[in-house]
Amino acid sequence: MARSNFVSVIFAAAVVLTGTGTSAAPAYTLYDSLGGVEGGGDSLAGVGPILNDWVATGSAATLTSATFNLSLSGAPTGSFDVFVAKIDAKSKTGISHFQTIGTISDTSLTSSFATYTVSPTSKYRLDANSFYVVGLFDNAASNAIWGSTVDPTVLARPSVVAGQYYYNSTGGVQSNAGGPYELSVDVTNVPEPAALALLGLGIAGLAARRRRAA
């Protein structure tokens, strides 16, 4: 087999088996509690310094962005971090894989609620069938407020029901009936191990065939 044909076959196999190559991995919204009737919001300074929603995964994925419904109470005084971490669903503790994915300054917020999107500067993988917390941490006396919703339509969304909980450091872990913070989390698929193994076998077979032809 000519070298150019051999390379073309391997490239085509990669596209078919893993969804990679010239096409981007499929993207989707893993969690979405944005929109609907406002339930007010909590201040990072007053209720925090930590606020977050619980997010449940199905298959493994890579975090691409998180969008928050935020406003400012008073003068812009500081900033806050956006973070993601894995959590043990049974104990509601045991946080691991903590990573700060961005920082938002109070000066970028307004007195009216608006959405702000943060994308991680380095790759963050979400394991299959696991719980994660995505939220805000007040690290510099921020006056930010994170909006919440009690809209029954939002609470009935599969991703929000699966997430189950939201958290603030004054009220602790509470159910979605009390209103999760308004957040959406976008991800891309991670190729399944079986597909990667099949790709490896295919490449090995093509290499062997090429050697025999030579």
N, C-alpha and C positions, 0 to 999 in steps of 0.2 A: 504494500500500500504506500503511495507517495506520502511524503511528510505533510504536505499541505492538507491532503484528505484526512490523514490521521488526526491532525490538530482540529480540523473542522468537526469530526465525529465526536471527539472528546468534549469540545465546547458545546455541541448540541446536546450531548448527554447531560452535562451540567445544568443546562437550561431546563430540560425536561424533568429531571429527577429532583432538583432542589429549588427550582423557581428562581435561580440566580443567573448571573450573566449580564446581558444587556438590560433585562427587565428587573426592576426593583422588587424586593420581597413584598408580599401583600401586606398592606397597612390597614389597620382598623382601630376603632375606638373601644378600648377595654372597659372603661368606666365612664359614666356620664350622669352627673347630678346637676348640670347647669340648666338654667331656665326655670320657668314656672313661677309660682307665687313665692315671693320673698318671705322668709321667716326671720328677717332681721340679719344679724351677724354678730360675731364676737371679735373683740379687740385683742390683738396680740399682747398689748401692754396690760389690759385689764383682766383678761381671762386666761391668756397664755402663760408662759411664753411659747407653748407648743400647741398647735392645732393640726388635726389631720383627719383624713378619711381612710377607712380600710378598703382595700381593693383586692378582689379575688381573681386568680388566674385560672384558665382552663389549660391550654397548651402553653409551652414555653414561648416567650416573646422578648423582644428588645424594646426598651422604653425609648420613644422618640420625642415626646413632649407632654407637658402638663399645663392645663389652662385653669386659671383661678378667677373667681368673681370678687374683686377687691375694691375698697374705697379707703379714704383717709379721714381720720377724726382729728381735727385741729391742724396745727402746723406740721410740716414735714420735719421730723426730728431725728430720723435714723434710717435703718435698713433691716432687712430680715432675709434669712436663707430659705430656699426651697429644698426639701430633702425627700429621699425615698429610702425605705428600709424594710427588710423582711421581718415578719412577726409570727410568733407561735399562736395559732388561733385558739387553742385550748386554754392556755394560761393567760392570754392577752398580754403577755410579757415576752421576754426572750428576744428582744430586737437584735438583729444581726444585719450584715451587709449594708450598713448605713452609708449613704453617700449624699453629699450636698451637690445638687445639680445646677444651682444658680443662686444669685443674690438679686433682690429687688430693692431699690432705694425708694424711700418715701417721696422723693421729689418727682418720681415717675407716676405717682398716683394722683387722683382727683377726689373731690368731696362727694362725687357721685359714683355709684357702682359701675365698674367696667371690667372687661376680661383682659387678662394678661397671660401670655404664653411663655413658658420657659422650656428650652431644650437642653439636655445634658451635653456637656462638652466632651465627655468620654462615655463609652458604651456601658449601659447598665442592663444586664440580663435578668428577666423575671422567670423563675422556675415554674414548671407546670404544677397545677393543683396546689397553689400556695397562696398565702395572704401577705399583702404588703401594706405599709402605711405611706401615704403621700401627703405632705403637708408643709407647714411653715414653722420656722423657729426664729423667735425674736432675739437677735444677737446684738442689737445696737439701739435699744430704746425706741422702737418703731411705734408709730401711731396708726398702723394699718388695721383695717377691719376686714375679716373674711366673711362674705355673705353666706347665709344658709337658706334652705328652702323647706317648706312643709307641704309642697304641692303633692297631692296623692298620685297624680300622673307620673311625676318624677320618682316618687318613692316606689312605684310599681314597676319601674324599669328593671329588667333582669340583672343588669350589672350592679345596680344600686342595692337591690335585695340581696344579691350574692355578697356584696361588700359588708353588709350587716351593721357596721358600727362607725361612729365618728368619735373624736376624742378632743377634749380640752383639759388642760392641767388643773383646772379648778373643779369642773364637773365630772371629770374622769370619763370612762368609756360609757357611751350611751347608745341606745338603739336608733335606727333610722326614723322611727316614729317621731322622735324629737327634732328631726331635721338635720340631714347631713350638710356639711359645707359644700358649696357649689364648686365643683371640680370636674374636669374631664381629663382622661389619660389616654393618649394615643400610642400605639405600639406597632411593630412589624413582626411578622412571623419568624420563627427560628426553624430552619430545616430539621425535619425529624431524623433521629439517628439511623433509622432503617433506610431512609432515602440516601443518606450519606454513605452507608455501608454498601448499598447497591451500586452507587456511583463508583466507589472504590473498586468493587469487583469488576464493573464494566471496563474501567480504565485498565485494570490489570489484564483482563482478557484481550483487549485491543492491543496492548503492548506485546503480549505473547504472540498474537497473530501477526503483528508487524515483524517480530523477530523471525518467525517461520517463513514469512514471505521473502525476507532478506536472504 
